[in-house]
Amino acid sequence: MKIFIKLFCLIYFVTFLNANGQNYLISFAGSGAASTVTSIKVENLTKSSTLTLSGSDVLRLTATTGVNTIEDNHSTEMKVYPNPMTDNSLIVIYPPIEGDAIISVLDIGGKQVAQIHSYLENDKQEFRLSGVKNGFYIINVKGKNYQLSGKLLCNGNSNGHITIEEVSKPVNPVDEKTRTGQRKGLMTTFDMQYTPGDRLKFSATTGSFSTVLTDMPLQDKIITFNFSACTDADNNNYPVVTIGTQTWMAENLKTTKFRDGSSIPLIVSNAEWSNLSTAGYCWYNNDQTTYKPRFGALYNWYVIKAGEICPSGWHLPTNDEWTTLTTFLGGEDVAGGKLKDTGTALWLGPNSGATNETGFTALPGDARYLDGTFKFFGSYTHWWSSTEFDTNNSWLRYLMNDWEGVANINADKNYGLSIRCLLNP
């Protein structure tokens, strides 16, 4: 009996060490339109942490099964608390390497609203953030060969005079040679905290090509990105993502031109939009600066009828092709959560079922309604199909913040909806 107990304890101990101490080494390669990878953004969708590295670097996932707080570990990490914020919050950073860094605050449209430069030691750093207006923000820390980011919700009533001030520094002495040292030409290994089962989103870029994929690594591996050209008539380059047998754009279309170079009419007036029976597009709230970069444009269905709008080699999906996607993801009742971006920085809560396990990264760009107005930003996103229902209506798909499914309905062609293009077979 004693031997059995000792054997059991030994097995448990070895299992515990393997589970808590195993690191996974991830390297990267390219295929298709490009065989090399220039840069990779790695997002832990479960922990909401981000790291950016070169395509020649190695990602080391420091795997644990426990829950470590930022106070008791020194892996690459950033935390903002309290979150939601009222008057001020603390930005706590553990950078992977010491050196100069830029700490930025971005609004929902990606516009920089505050920034400071600071030298960060390879230890715990704290900065106090104050003066932030009510809204959603992204906190970004960019150093040499790394980038961390997090989301912040502010419920306060500040005047918008934002300040970021350092409140602590490590007391360890700094070697000036280390501060200025360069590591050019060397492959670098970057650490990222990882618990087996965390879902990682990898966004790889090389030249004008960009590819997105997701994975939950459980061993050392090489991740290969299949690059495909996806450039519209305005020379906007789009990331792509393969889901099942289909390759989709991983962002909404934002071109202002047809493939032949002719312009699509920009419609601002509500009355003109509601009475339109020809091609037209707009930006949400008629605000190109804020909404174009992330959410793309909104198009009426007559744009589809008027000419080719997708990048060369791509097409607007049919209703059946949308069904192929949702069927692959387990059916319309659950597919929406697998397509939606995670969290509630952009989607309004509860963002039901959102995992973004496909890398499709659906954002809540809403629509332009039949009266020409904009109403429910944060709650919905809609995409046209190329399949007409009748003379006045066409099939579309939409997602909601409080449902994990995908709705398949038909609607008036005068709505302004988003477009996702599909790679030609």
Sequence and secondary structure as in RCSB ss.txt:
>XXXX:A:sequence
MKIFIKLFCLIYFVTFLNANGQNYLISFAGSGAASTVTSIKVENLTKSSTLTLSGSDVLRLTATTGVNTIEDNHS
TEMKVYPNPMTDNSLIVIYPPIEGDAIISVLDIGGKQVAQIHSYLENDKQEFRLSGVKNGFYIINVKGKNYQLSG
KLLCNGNSNGHITIEEVSKPVNPVDEKTRTGQRKGLMTTFDMQYTPGDRLKFSATTGSFSTVLTDMPLQDKIITF
NFSACTDADNNNYPVVTIGTQTWMAENLKTTKFRDGSSIPLIVSNAEWSNLSTAGYCWYNNDQTTYKPRFGALYN
WYVIKAGEICPSGWHLPTNDEWTTLTTFLGGEDVAGGKLKDTGTALWLGPNSGATNETGFTALPGDARYLDGTFK
FFGSYTHWWSSTEFDTNNSWLRYLMNDWEGVANINADKNYGLSIRCLLNP
>XXXX:A:secstr
 HHHHHHHHHHHHHHHHHHHH EEEEEEEEEET S   EEEEEETTTTEEEEEETTSEEEEEE SS   GGG  S
SEEEEESSSBSSEEEEEEE SS EEEEEEEEETTS EEEEEEEEE SS EEEEEE   SEEEEEEEEETTEEEEE
EEEE     S  EEEEEE   S   HHHHH   TT   EEEEEE TT  EEEEEEETTEEEEEEE   S EEEEE
EE   B TT  B  EEEETTEEEESS    SB TTS B  B   HHHHHT  S  EE GGG HHHHHHHH  EE 
THHHHHS  S TTEE   HHHHHHHHHHTT TTTHHHHHB  SSSSS TT TT   TTS  B   B B TTS   
 TTTEEEEEEEEESSSSEEEEEEEETT SS EEEEEETTSBBB   EE  
